[in-house]
Amino acid sequence: MSRVYQYILLMALVTYLIRALPLTLIRREIKNEFVKSFLYYVPYATLAAMTFPAILSATDYFWSSVVGFAVALVLAFNRRSLLTVAGGACAAAFVVELFIR
């Protein structure tokens, strides 16, 4: 068997175990409020940890990424739609890159 197939099989097994073990080991409802609140925020923290570095390296210039991120934060905190936030961030980064070049 090729090493590539072994790696793919190992990755599939690890992914399956990560998803299947909690279903098989935890059969009762979680009553601890701290654990429930911790598990509630795990997806948001993971998404932020994966997305933030990509935001800062998404453009050719660091400052255009920072400005785009700042515009996205302002729009998001003002409860704008996802399309408005994404479009505003892209437009802001584009305008900054026009002036930097």
C-alpha positions as CSV (number, residue, x, y, z in Angstrom):
1,M,0.0,0.0,0.0
2,S,1.3,3.4,-0.9
3,R,2.3,5.8,1.9
4,V,-0.2,8.3,0.6
5,Y,-3.1,5.9,1.1
6,Q,-1.8,5.1,4.6
7,Y,-1.9,8.8,5.4
8,I,-5.4,9.2,4.1
9,L,-6.6,6.1,6.0
10,L,-5.0,7.4,9.2
11,M,-6.6,10.9,8.7
12,A,-10.0,9.3,8.1
13,L,-9.6,7.2,11.2
14,V,-8.6,10.1,13.4
15,T,-11.4,12.2,12.1
16,Y,-14.0,9.5,12.7
17,L,-12.7,8.9,16.2
18,I,-12.9,12.6,17.1
19,R,-16.5,12.7,16.0
20,A,-17.7,9.2,17.2
21,L,-16.1,9.0,20.7
22,P,-18.1,11.8,22.3
23,L,-21.3,10.2,21.0
24,T,-20.4,6.9,22.5
25,L,-18.9,8.0,25.7
26,I,-21.3,10.7,26.8
27,R,-24.8,9.3,26.9
28,R,-26.3,11.6,29.5
29,E,-27.3,15.2,29.2
30,I,-24.5,17.5,30.4
31,K,-25.8,19.4,33.5
32,N,-22.7,21.3,34.5
33,E,-23.3,25.0,33.4
34,F,-19.6,25.7,33.0
35,V,-19.0,22.7,30.7
36,K,-22.1,23.6,28.7
37,S,-21.0,27.2,28.2
38,F,-17.5,26.1,27.4
39,L,-18.8,23.7,24.7
40,Y,-21.1,26.4,23.4
41,Y,-18.2,28.8,22.6
42,V,-15.7,26.2,21.2
43,P,-16.9,26.5,17.6
44,Y,-16.7,30.3,17.6
45,A,-13.2,30.2,19.2
46,T,-12.0,27.6,16.7
47,L,-13.4,29.6,13.7
48,A,-11.7,32.8,15.0
49,A,-8.4,31.1,15.5
50,M,-8.5,29.7,12.0
51,T,-9.8,32.8,10.3
52,F,-7.8,35.6,11.9
53,P,-4.3,34.7,10.5
54,A,-5.8,34.2,7.1
55,I,-7.4,37.7,7.2
56,L,-4.0,39.4,7.9
57,S,-2.3,37.6,5.0
58,A,-5.2,37.8,2.5
59,T,-3.9,40.9,0.6
60,D,-0.5,42.0,-0.7
61,Y,-0.1,44.6,2.0
62,F,-0.6,44.2,5.8
63,W,-2.3,47.6,6.2
64,S,-5.0,46.9,3.7
65,S,-5.8,43.7,5.6
66,V,-6.0,45.6,8.8
67,V,-8.2,48.3,7.4
68,G,-10.5,45.7,5.8
69,F,-10.7,43.8,9.1
70,A,-11.5,47.0,11.0
71,V,-14.3,47.9,8.6
72,A,-15.7,44.4,8.9
73,L,-15.6,44.6,12.7
74,V,-17.4,48.0,12.7
75,L,-20.1,46.8,10.3
76,A,-20.6,43.5,12.2
77,F,-20.9,45.2,15.5
78,N,-23.6,47.5,13.9
79,R,-25.5,44.3,13.0
80,R,-25.2,44.6,9.2
81,S,-25.8,41.6,7.0
82,L,-23.0,39.1,6.2
83,L,-23.0,40.3,2.5
84,T,-22.6,43.9,3.6
85,V,-19.8,43.1,6.0
86,A,-17.9,41.0,3.4
87,G,-18.4,43.6,0.7
88,G,-17.4,46.5,2.9
89,A,-14.3,44.7,4.0
90,C,-13.3,43.9,0.4
91,A,-14.0,47.4,-0.8
92,A,-12.0,49.0,2.1
93,A,-9.0,46.7,1.4
94,F,-9.3,47.4,-2.3
95,V,-9.3,51.2,-1.8
96,V,-6.3,51.0,0.6
97,E,-4.3,48.9,-1.9
98,L,-5.1,51.5,-4.7
99,F,-3.5,54.2,-2.6
100,I,-0.5,52.1,-1.4
101,R,0.6,51.1,-4.9
